[in-house]
Amino acid sequence: MKDYSYYQYMKTRTGEKSEASTLAEFIKNDTMFPKQETEYQELSEYLEQNPYPAITLTTFDETYRDYQDWLNH
């Protein structure tokens, strides 16, 4: 199992033509984003309190599931 934060995973999603890539760009440019965080609840709360324009929490949920899969492969 890999030992990377959600932020580190999302850096791998930049450059795609997808909502995940858009979210990754927002996260990359957010100086307050919890870069070492791995826990869903903490990340979800941060995004609820600091929403990005045109990004839904559904996109976060999907990318978090992808992150979990990525960690286990």
PyMOL Python script that loads the backbone (N, CA, C, O; Angstrom):
from pymol import cmd

cmd.read_pdbstr("""\
ATOM      1  N   MET A   1       0.843  -1.192   0.000  1.00  0.00           N
ATOM      2  CA  MET A   1       0.000   0.000   0.000  1.00  0.00           C
ATOM      3  C   MET A   1       0.881   1.246   0.000  1.00  0.00           C
ATOM      4  O   MET A   1       1.870   1.319   0.730  1.00  0.00           O
ATOM      5  N   LYS A   2       0.514   2.217  -0.822  1.00  0.00           N
ATOM      6  CA  LYS A   2       1.248   3.472  -0.892  1.00  0.00           C
ATOM      7  C   LYS A   2       0.937   4.331   0.328  1.00  0.00           C
ATOM      8  O   LYS A   2      -0.101   4.168   0.969  1.00  0.00           O
ATOM      9  N   ASP A   3       1.842   5.237   0.637  1.00  0.00           N
ATOM     10  CA  ASP A   3       1.662   6.145   1.768  1.00  0.00           C
ATOM     11  C   ASP A   3       1.752   7.588   1.262  1.00  0.00           C
ATOM     12  O   ASP A   3       2.766   8.261   1.448  1.00  0.00           O
ATOM     13  N   TYR A   4       0.678   8.048   0.623  1.00  0.00           N
ATOM     14  CA  TYR A   4       0.625   9.397   0.069  1.00  0.00           C
ATOM     15  C   TYR A   4      -0.638  10.096   0.534  1.00  0.00           C
ATOM     16  O   TYR A   4      -1.652   9.454   0.808  1.00  0.00           O
ATOM     17  N   SER A   5      -0.571  11.405   0.619  1.00  0.00           N
ATOM     18  CA  SER A   5      -1.749  12.187   0.990  1.00  0.00           C
ATOM     19  C   SER A   5      -2.671  12.344  -0.220  1.00  0.00           C
ATOM     20  O   SER A   5      -2.286  12.102  -1.363  1.00  0.00           O
ATOM     21  N   TYR A   6      -3.882  12.751   0.074  1.00  0.00           N
ATOM     22  CA  TYR A   6      -4.850  13.034  -0.993  1.00  0.00           C
ATOM     23  C   TYR A   6      -4.304  14.123  -1.919  1.00  0.00           C
ATOM     24  O   TYR A   6      -4.453  14.035  -3.138  1.00  0.00           O
ATOM     25  N   TYR A   7      -3.683  15.135  -1.350  1.00  0.00           N
ATOM     26  CA  TYR A   7      -3.080  16.211  -2.141  1.00  0.00           C
ATOM     27  C   TYR A   7      -2.063  15.649  -3.139  1.00  0.00           C
ATOM     28  O   TYR A   7      -2.073  16.017  -4.313  1.00  0.00           O
ATOM     29  N   GLN A   8      -1.199  14.767  -2.673  1.00  0.00           N
ATOM     30  CA  GLN A   8      -0.194  14.173  -3.554  1.00  0.00           C
ATOM     31  C   GLN A   8      -0.853  13.389  -4.681  1.00  0.00           C
ATOM     32  O   GLN A   8      -0.408  13.439  -5.828  1.00  0.00           O
ATOM     33  N   TYR A   9      -1.916  12.666  -4.347  1.00  0.00           N
ATOM     34  CA  TYR A   9      -2.646  11.935  -5.383  1.00  0.00           C
ATOM     35  C   TYR A   9      -3.246  12.904  -6.399  1.00  0.00           C
ATOM     36  O   TYR A   9      -3.138  12.692  -7.607  1.00  0.00           O
ATOM     37  N   MET A  10      -3.876  13.963  -5.906  1.00  0.00           N
ATOM     38  CA  MET A  10      -4.543  14.890  -6.817  1.00  0.00           C
ATOM     39  C   MET A  10      -3.559  15.565  -7.764  1.00  0.00           C
ATOM     40  O   MET A  10      -3.951  15.945  -8.867  1.00  0.00           O
ATOM     41  N   LYS A  11      -2.323  15.725  -7.385  1.00  0.00           N
ATOM     42  CA  LYS A  11      -1.317  16.281  -8.295  1.00  0.00           C
ATOM     43  C   LYS A  11      -1.143  15.394  -9.524  1.00  0.00           C
ATOM     44  O   LYS A  11      -0.742  15.873 -10.584  1.00  0.00           O
ATOM     45  N   THR A  12      -1.444  14.102  -9.386  1.00  0.00           N
ATOM     46  CA  THR A  12      -1.336  13.196 -10.537  1.00  0.00           C
ATOM     47  C   THR A  12      -2.502  13.369 -11.503  1.00  0.00           C
ATOM     48  O   THR A  12      -2.448  12.881 -12.632  1.00  0.00           O
ATOM     49  N   ARG A  13      -3.554  14.059 -11.069  1.00  0.00           N
ATOM     50  CA  ARG A  13      -4.763  14.230 -11.888  1.00  0.00           C
ATOM     51  C   ARG A  13      -4.760  15.523 -12.698  1.00  0.00           C
ATOM     52  O   ARG A  13      -5.662  15.734 -13.509  1.00  0.00           O
ATOM     53  N   THR A  14      -3.778  16.385 -12.501  1.00  0.00           N
ATOM     54  CA  THR A  14      -3.734  17.635 -13.266  1.00  0.00           C
ATOM     55  C   THR A  14      -3.444  17.324 -14.738  1.00  0.00           C
ATOM     56  O   THR A  14      -2.763  16.352 -15.064  1.00  0.00           O
ATOM     57  N   GLY A  15      -3.969  18.161 -15.595  1.00  0.00           N
ATOM     58  CA  GLY A  15      -3.731  18.017 -17.025  1.00  0.00           C
ATOM     59  C   GLY A  15      -4.748  17.156 -17.750  1.00  0.00           C
ATOM     60  O   GLY A  15      -4.734  17.093 -18.979  1.00  0.00           O
ATOM     61  N   GLU A  16      -5.628  16.491 -17.019  1.00  0.00           N
ATOM     62  CA  GLU A  16      -6.693  15.713 -17.655  1.00  0.00           C
ATOM     63  C   GLU A  16      -7.794  16.660 -18.130  1.00  0.00           C
ATOM     64  O   GLU A  16      -7.835  17.822 -17.728  1.00  0.00           O
ATOM     65  N   LYS A  17      -8.652  16.175 -18.955  1.00  0.00           N
ATOM     66  CA  LYS A  17      -9.859  16.906 -19.355  1.00  0.00           C
ATOM     67  C   LYS A  17     -11.012  16.333 -18.540  1.00  0.00           C
ATOM     68  O   LYS A  17     -11.793  15.523 -19.038  1.00  0.00           O
ATOM     69  N   SER A  18     -11.113  16.764 -17.271  1.00  0.00           N
ATOM     70  CA  SER A  18     -12.123  16.193 -16.389  1.00  0.00           C
ATOM     71  C   SER A  18     -12.398  17.145 -15.226  1.00  0.00           C
ATOM     72  O   SER A  18     -11.646  18.088 -14.980  1.00  0.00           O
ATOM     73  N   GLU A  19     -13.496  16.873 -14.517  1.00  0.00           N
ATOM     74  CA  GLU A  19     -13.791  17.640 -13.319  1.00  0.00           C
ATOM     75  C   GLU A  19     -12.746  17.370 -12.246  1.00  0.00           C
ATOM     76  O   GLU A  19     -12.431  18.252 -11.447  1.00  0.00           O
ATOM     77  N   ALA A  20     -12.210  16.160 -12.227  1.00  0.00           N
ATOM     78  CA  ALA A  20     -11.159  15.821 -11.264  1.00  0.00           C
ATOM     79  C   ALA A  20      -9.933  16.701 -11.477  1.00  0.00           C
ATOM     80  O   ALA A  20      -9.306  17.144 -10.516  1.00  0.00           O
ATOM     81  N   SER A  21      -9.602  16.946 -12.718  1.00  0.00           N
ATOM     82  CA  SER A  21      -8.464  17.809 -13.031  1.00  0.00           C
ATOM     83  C   SER A  21      -8.726  19.246 -12.599  1.00  0.00           C
ATOM     84  O   SER A  21      -7.829  19.920 -12.094  1.00  0.00           O
ATOM     85  N   THR A  22      -9.948  19.710 -12.797  1.00  0.00           N
ATOM     86  CA  THR A  22     -10.313  21.058 -12.358  1.00  0.00           C
ATOM     87  C   THR A  22     -10.178  21.168 -10.847  1.00  0.00           C
ATOM     88  O   THR A  22      -9.634  22.147 -10.337  1.00  0.00           O
ATOM     89  N   LEU A  23     -10.675  20.161 -10.128  1.00  0.00           N
ATOM     90  CA  LEU A  23     -10.530  20.137  -8.684  1.00  0.00           C
ATOM     91  C   LEU A  23      -9.051  20.105  -8.300  1.00  0.00           C
ATOM     92  O   LEU A  23      -8.636  20.807  -7.378  1.00  0.00           O
ATOM     93  N   ALA A  24      -8.267  19.311  -8.988  1.00  0.00           N
ATOM     94  CA  ALA A  24      -6.830  19.217  -8.706  1.00  0.00           C
ATOM     95  C   ALA A  24      -6.146  20.574  -8.861  1.00  0.00           C
ATOM     96  O   ALA A  24      -5.275  20.926  -8.065  1.00  0.00           O
ATOM     97  N   GLU A  25      -6.536  21.332  -9.877  1.00  0.00           N
ATOM     98  CA  GLU A  25      -5.953  22.661 -10.085  1.00  0.00           C
ATOM     99  C   GLU A  25      -6.317  23.613  -8.944  1.00  0.00           C
ATOM    100  O   GLU A  25      -5.469  24.365  -8.463  1.00  0.00           O
ATOM    101  N   PHE A  26      -7.569  23.577  -8.517  1.00  0.00           N
ATOM    102  CA  PHE A  26      -7.977  24.411  -7.376  1.00  0.00           C
ATOM    103  C   PHE A  26      -7.178  24.038  -6.129  1.00  0.00           C
ATOM    104  O   PHE A  26      -6.685  24.911  -5.414  1.00  0.00           O
ATOM    105  N   ILE A  27      -7.055  22.742  -5.877  1.00  0.00           N
ATOM    106  CA  ILE A  27      -6.322  22.276  -4.701  1.00  0.00           C
ATOM    107  C   ILE A  27      -4.860  22.702  -4.776  1.00  0.00           C
ATOM    108  O   ILE A  27      -4.287  23.166  -3.791  1.00  0.00           O
ATOM    109  N   LYS A  28      -4.273  22.543  -5.938  1.00  0.00           N
ATOM    110  CA  LYS A  28      -2.861  22.903  -6.125  1.00  0.00           C
ATOM    111  C   LYS A  28      -2.620  24.384  -5.823  1.00  0.00           C
ATOM    112  O   LYS A  28      -1.579  24.749  -5.276  1.00  0.00           O
ATOM    113  N   ASN A  29      -3.576  25.224  -6.178  1.00  0.00           N
ATOM    114  CA  ASN A  29      -3.421  26.671  -5.997  1.00  0.00           C
ATOM    115  C   ASN A  29      -3.927  27.193  -4.654  1.00  0.00           C
ATOM    116  O   ASN A  29      -3.807  28.385  -4.367  1.00  0.00           O
ATOM    117  N   ASP A  30      -4.483  26.321  -3.842  1.00  0.00           N
ATOM    118  CA  ASP A  30      -5.029  26.696  -2.540  1.00  0.00           C
ATOM    119  C   ASP A  30      -3.940  26.549  -1.480  1.00  0.00           C
ATOM    120  O   ASP A  30      -3.619  25.436  -1.065  1.00  0.00           O
ATOM    121  N   THR A  31      -3.382  27.655  -1.050  1.00  0.00           N
ATOM    122  CA  THR A  31      -2.274  27.617  -0.095  1.00  0.00           C
ATOM    123  C   THR A  31      -2.687  27.108   1.281  1.00  0.00           C
ATOM    124  O   THR A  31      -1.827  26.721   2.072  1.00  0.00           O
ATOM    125  N   MET A  32      -3.971  27.099   1.581  1.00  0.00           N
ATOM    126  CA  MET A  32      -4.458  26.651   2.880  1.00  0.00           C
ATOM    127  C   MET A  32      -4.924  25.184   2.861  1.00  0.00           C
ATOM    128  O   MET A  32      -5.274  24.639   3.908  1.00  0.00           O
ATOM    129  N   PHE A  33      -4.933  24.549   1.698  1.00  0.00           N
ATOM    130  CA  PHE A  33      -5.397  23.166   1.609  1.00  0.00           C
ATOM    131  C   PHE A  33      -4.539  22.274   2.500  1.00  0.00           C
ATOM    132  O   PHE A  33      -3.316  22.411   2.511  1.00  0.00           O
ATOM    133  N   PRO A  34      -5.166  21.357   3.253  1.00  0.00           N
ATOM    134  CA  PRO A  34      -4.404  20.475   4.154  1.00  0.00           C
ATOM    135  C   PRO A  34      -3.607  19.418   3.366  1.00  0.00           C
ATOM    136  O   PRO A  34      -4.091  18.312   3.124  1.00  0.00           O
ATOM    137  N   LYS A  35      -2.418  19.772   2.985  1.00  0.00           N
ATOM    138  CA  LYS A  35      -1.618  18.968   2.055  1.00  0.00           C
ATOM    139  C   LYS A  35      -1.190  17.598   2.583  1.00  0.00           C
ATOM    140  O   LYS A  35      -0.905  16.703   1.788  1.00  0.00           O
ATOM    141  N   GLN A  36      -1.140  17.417   3.884  1.00  0.00           N
ATOM    142  CA  GLN A  36      -0.714  16.129   4.452  1.00  0.00           C
ATOM    143  C   GLN A  36      -1.886  15.221   4.829  1.00  0.00           C
ATOM    144  O   GLN A  36      -1.687  14.091   5.273  1.00  0.00           O
ATOM    145  N   GLU A  37      -3.103  15.723   4.649  1.00  0.00           N
ATOM    146  CA  GLU A  37      -4.290  14.994   5.115  1.00  0.00           C
ATOM    147  C   GLU A  37      -4.595  13.776   4.239  1.00  0.00           C
ATOM    148  O   GLU A  37      -4.437  13.800   3.018  1.00  0.00           O
ATOM    149  N   THR A  38      -5.037  12.717   4.912  1.00  0.00           N
ATOM    150  CA  THR A  38      -5.436  11.489   4.220  1.00  0.00           C
ATOM    151  C   THR A  38      -6.871  11.087   4.547  1.00  0.00           C
ATOM    152  O   THR A  38      -7.455  10.262   3.844  1.00  0.00           O
ATOM    153  N   GLU A  39      -7.441  11.652   5.595  1.00  0.00           N
ATOM    154  CA  GLU A  39      -8.750  11.238   6.085  1.00  0.00           C
ATOM    155  C   GLU A  39      -9.900  11.941   5.360  1.00  0.00           C
ATOM    156  O   GLU A  39      -9.901  13.160   5.192  1.00  0.00           O
ATOM    157  N   TYR A  40     -10.868  11.143   4.941  1.00  0.00           N
ATOM    158  CA  TYR A  40     -12.026  11.648   4.208  1.00  0.00           C
ATOM    159  C   TYR A  40     -12.742  12.764   4.966  1.00  0.00           C
ATOM    160  O   TYR A  40     -13.012  13.826   4.405  1.00  0.00           O
ATOM    161  N   GLN A  41     -13.046  12.521   6.233  1.00  0.00           N
ATOM    162  CA  GLN A  41     -13.845  13.480   7.007  1.00  0.00           C
ATOM    163  C   GLN A  41     -13.165  14.847   7.083  1.00  0.00           C
ATOM    164  O   GLN A  41     -13.818  15.875   6.902  1.00  0.00           O
ATOM    165  N   GLU A  42     -11.878  14.864   7.345  1.00  0.00           N
ATOM    166  CA  GLU A  42     -11.141  16.127   7.450  1.00  0.00           C
ATOM    167  C   GLU A  42     -11.129  16.865   6.113  1.00  0.00           C
ATOM    168  O   GLU A  42     -11.329  18.078   6.067  1.00  0.00           O
ATOM    169  N   LEU A  43     -10.898  16.140   5.046  1.00  0.00           N
ATOM    170  CA  LEU A  43     -10.865  16.757   3.718  1.00  0.00           C
ATOM    171  C   LEU A  43     -12.248  17.265   3.313  1.00  0.00           C
ATOM    172  O   LEU A  43     -12.382  18.364   2.774  1.00  0.00           O
ATOM    173  N   SER A  44     -13.259  16.466   3.577  1.00  0.00           N
ATOM    174  CA  SER A  44     -14.626  16.844   3.246  1.00  0.00           C
ATOM    175  C   SER A  44     -15.040  18.115   3.994  1.00  0.00           C
ATOM    176  O   SER A  44     -15.634  19.021   3.410  1.00  0.00           O
ATOM    177  N   GLU A  45     -14.726  18.171   5.275  1.00  0.00           N
ATOM    178  CA  GLU A  45     -15.062  19.359   6.060  1.00  0.00           C
ATOM    179  C   GLU A  45     -14.345  20.598   5.525  1.00  0.00           C
ATOM    180  O   GLU A  45     -14.929  21.680   5.457  1.00  0.00           O
ATOM    181  N   TYR A  46     -13.088  20.436   5.150  1.00  0.00           N
ATOM    182  CA  TYR A  46     -12.356  21.574   4.593  1.00  0.00           C
ATOM    183  C   TYR A  46     -13.048  22.074   3.324  1.00  0.00           C
ATOM    184  O   TYR A  46     -13.249  23.277   3.157  1.00  0.00           O
ATOM    185  N   LEU A  47     -13.407  21.160   2.441  1.00  0.00           N
ATOM    186  CA  LEU A  47     -14.032  21.554   1.177  1.00  0.00           C
ATOM    187  C   LEU A  47     -15.435  22.110   1.372  1.00  0.00           C
ATOM    188  O   LEU A  47     -15.868  22.966   0.601  1.00  0.00           O
ATOM    189  N   GLU A  48     -16.143  21.645   2.375  1.00  0.00           N
ATOM    190  CA  GLU A  48     -17.462  22.209   2.674  1.00  0.00           C
ATOM    191  C   GLU A  48     -17.325  23.646   3.180  1.00  0.00           C
ATOM    192  O   GLU A  48     -18.142  24.505   2.850  1.00  0.00           O
ATOM    193  N   GLN A  49     -16.316  23.896   3.963  1.00  0.00           N
ATOM    194  CA  GLN A  49     -16.110  25.228   4.532  1.00  0.00           C
ATOM    195  C   GLN A  49     -15.412  26.180   3.563  1.00  0.00           C
ATOM    196  O   GLN A  49     -15.489  27.398   3.722  1.00  0.00           O
ATOM    197  N   ASN A  50     -14.737  25.629   2.568  1.00  0.00           N
ATOM    198  CA  ASN A  50     -13.984  26.429   1.595  1.00  0.00           C
ATOM    199  C   ASN A  50     -14.289  25.942   0.182  1.00  0.00           C
ATOM    200  O   ASN A  50     -13.402  25.423  -0.495  1.00  0.00           O
ATOM    201  N   PRO A  51     -15.536  26.101  -0.273  1.00  0.00           N
ATOM    202  CA  PRO A  51     -15.915  25.538  -1.579  1.00  0.00           C
ATOM    203  C   PRO A  51     -15.205  26.229  -2.737  1.00  0.00           C
ATOM    204  O   PRO A  51     -14.894  27.419  -2.686  1.00  0.00           O
ATOM    205  N   TYR A  52     -14.962  25.453  -3.769  1.00  0.00           N
ATOM    206  CA  TYR A  52     -14.375  25.984  -5.006  1.00  0.00           C
ATOM    207  C   TYR A  52     -15.504  26.228  -6.002  1.00  0.00           C
ATOM    208  O   TYR A  52     -16.488  25.488  -6.011  1.00  0.00           O
ATOM    209  N   PRO A  53     -15.376  27.252  -6.836  1.00  0.00           N
ATOM    210  CA  PRO A  53     -16.426  27.541  -7.825  1.00  0.00           C
ATOM    211  C   PRO A  53     -16.617  26.365  -8.800  1.00  0.00           C
ATOM    212  O   PRO A  53     -15.652  25.787  -9.300  1.00  0.00           O
ATOM    213  N   ALA A  54     -17.858  26.041  -9.045  1.00  0.00           N
ATOM    214  CA  ALA A  54     -18.246  25.029 -10.049  1.00  0.00           C
ATOM    215  C   ALA A  54     -17.743  23.621  -9.744  1.00  0.00           C
ATOM    216  O   ALA A  54     -17.694  22.778 -10.641  1.00  0.00           O
ATOM    217  N   ILE A  55     -17.371  23.355  -8.502  1.00  0.00           N
ATOM    218  CA  ILE A  55     -16.943  22.008  -8.108  1.00  0.00           C
ATOM    219  C   ILE A  55     -17.912  21.503  -7.044  1.00  0.00           C
ATOM    220  O   ILE A  55     -18.147  22.171  -6.037  1.00  0.00           O
ATOM    221  N   THR A  56     -18.468  20.326  -7.276  1.00  0.00           N
ATOM    222  CA  THR A  56     -19.399  19.760  -6.306  1.00  0.00           C
ATOM    223  C   THR A  56     -18.655  18.781  -5.391  1.00  0.00           C
ATOM    224  O   THR A  56     -17.576  18.291  -5.724  1.00  0.00           O
ATOM    225  N   LEU A  57     -19.252  18.515  -4.250  1.00  0.00           N
ATOM    226  CA  LEU A  57     -18.653  17.529  -3.354  1.00  0.00           C
ATOM    227  C   LEU A  57     -18.718  16.128  -3.946  1.00  0.00           C
ATOM    228  O   LEU A  57     -17.975  15.241  -3.525  1.00  0.00           O
ATOM    229  N   THR A  58     -19.592  15.925  -4.911  1.00  0.00           N
ATOM    230  CA  THR A  58     -19.640  14.636  -5.612  1.00  0.00           C
ATOM    231  C   THR A  58     -18.310  14.380  -6.317  1.00  0.00           C
ATOM    232  O   THR A  58     -17.813  13.254  -6.324  1.00  0.00           O
ATOM    233  N   THR A  59     -17.743  15.417  -6.902  1.00  0.00           N
ATOM    234  CA  THR A  59     -16.433  15.278  -7.551  1.00  0.00           C
ATOM    235  C   THR A  59     -15.389  14.874  -6.517  1.00  0.00           C
ATOM    236  O   THR A  59     -14.561  14.002  -6.779  1.00  0.00           O
ATOM    237  N   PHE A  60     -15.424  15.501  -5.349  1.00  0.00           N
ATOM    238  CA  PHE A  60     -14.495  15.116  -4.290  1.00  0.00           C
ATOM    239  C   PHE A  60     -14.713  13.662  -3.894  1.00  0.00           C
ATOM    240  O   PHE A  60     -13.751  12.905  -3.770  1.00  0.00           O
ATOM    241  N   ASP A  61     -15.966  13.263  -3.694  1.00  0.00           N
ATOM    242  CA  ASP A  61     -16.258  11.879  -3.304  1.00  0.00           C
ATOM    243  C   ASP A  61     -15.684  10.885  -4.318  1.00  0.00           C
ATOM    244  O   ASP A  61     -15.084   9.878  -3.943  1.00  0.00           O
ATOM    245  N   GLU A  62     -15.874  11.179  -5.590  1.00  0.00           N
ATOM    246  CA  GLU A  62     -15.373  10.288  -6.645  1.00  0.00           C
ATOM    247  C   GLU A  62     -13.848  10.229  -6.628  1.00  0.00           C
ATOM    248  O   GLU A  62     -13.261   9.152  -6.738  1.00  0.00           O
ATOM    249  N   THR A  63     -13.213  11.382  -6.490  1.00  0.00           N
ATOM    250  CA  THR A  63     -11.749  11.382  -6.503  1.00  0.00           C
ATOM    251  C   THR A  63     -11.190  10.760  -5.229  1.00  0.00           C
ATOM    252  O   THR A  63     -10.101  10.187  -5.251  1.00  0.00           O
ATOM    253  N   TYR A  64     -11.912  10.865  -4.130  1.00  0.00           N
ATOM    254  CA  TYR A  64     -11.435  10.227  -2.905  1.00  0.00           C
ATOM    255  C   TYR A  64     -11.494   8.701  -3.045  1.00  0.00           C
ATOM    256  O   TYR A  64     -10.591   8.001  -2.587  1.00  0.00           O
ATOM    257  N   ARG A  65     -12.553   8.187  -3.675  1.00  0.00           N
ATOM    258  CA  ARG A  65     -12.631   6.742  -3.942  1.00  0.00           C
ATOM    259  C   ARG A  65     -11.486   6.319  -4.861  1.00  0.00           C
ATOM    260  O   ARG A  65     -10.857   5.283  -4.643  1.00  0.00           O
ATOM    261  N   ASP A  66     -11.221   7.122  -5.885  1.00  0.00           N
ATOM    262  CA  ASP A  66     -10.097   6.832  -6.789  1.00  0.00           C
ATOM    263  C   ASP A  66      -8.771   6.851  -6.030  1.00  0.00           C
ATOM    264  O   ASP A  66      -7.897   6.020  -6.273  1.00  0.00           O
ATOM    265  N   TYR A  67      -8.632   7.795  -5.118  1.00  0.00           N
ATOM    266  CA  TYR A  67      -7.433   7.899  -4.283  1.00  0.00           C
ATOM    267  C   TYR A  67      -7.249   6.628  -3.454  1.00  0.00           C
ATOM    268  O   TYR A  67      -6.146   6.087  -3.381  1.00  0.00           O
ATOM    269  N   GLN A  68      -8.323   6.155  -2.834  1.00  0.00           N
ATOM    270  CA  GLN A  68      -8.247   4.930  -2.040  1.00  0.00           C
ATOM    271  C   GLN A  68      -7.823   3.739  -2.912  1.00  0.00           C
ATOM    272  O   GLN A  68      -6.991   2.932  -2.497  1.00  0.00           O
ATOM    273  N   ASP A  69      -8.386   3.632  -4.106  1.00  0.00           N
ATOM    274  CA  ASP A  69      -8.008   2.561  -5.032  1.00  0.00           C
ATOM    275  C   ASP A  69      -6.534   2.691  -5.425  1.00  0.00           C
ATOM    276  O   ASP A  69      -5.808   1.698  -5.465  1.00  0.00           O
ATOM    277  N   TRP A  70      -6.104   3.897  -5.709  1.00  0.00           N
ATOM    278  CA  TRP A  70      -4.729   4.179  -6.113  1.00  0.00           C
ATOM    279  C   TRP A  70      -3.752   3.774  -5.008  1.00  0.00           C
ATOM    280  O   TRP A  70      -2.696   3.209  -5.290  1.00  0.00           O
ATOM    281  N   LEU A  71      -4.098   4.059  -3.762  1.00  0.00           N
ATOM    282  CA  LEU A  71      -3.240   3.693  -2.639  1.00  0.00           C
ATOM    283  C   LEU A  71      -3.046   2.183  -2.538  1.00  0.00           C
ATOM    284  O   LEU A  71      -1.978   1.710  -2.148  1.00  0.00           O
ATOM    285  N   ASN A  72      -4.077   1.440  -2.888  1.00  0.00           N
ATOM    286  CA  ASN A  72      -4.037  -0.016  -2.723  1.00  0.00           C
ATOM    287  C   ASN A  72      -3.489  -0.768  -3.924  1.00  0.00           C
ATOM    288  O   ASN A  72      -3.457  -1.999  -3.915  1.00  0.00           O
ATOM    289  N   HIS A  73      -3.058  -0.058  -4.954  1.00  0.00           N
ATOM    290  CA  HIS A  73      -2.493  -0.743  -6.138  1.00  0.00           C
ATOM    291  C   HIS A  73      -1.068  -0.382  -6.356  1.00  0.00           C
ATOM    292  O   HIS A  73      -0.447  -0.866  -7.301  1.00  0.00           O
TER     293      HIS A  73
END
""", "prot")
cmd.dss("prot")
cmd.show_as("cartoon", "prot")
cmd.util.cbc("prot")
cmd.orient("prot")
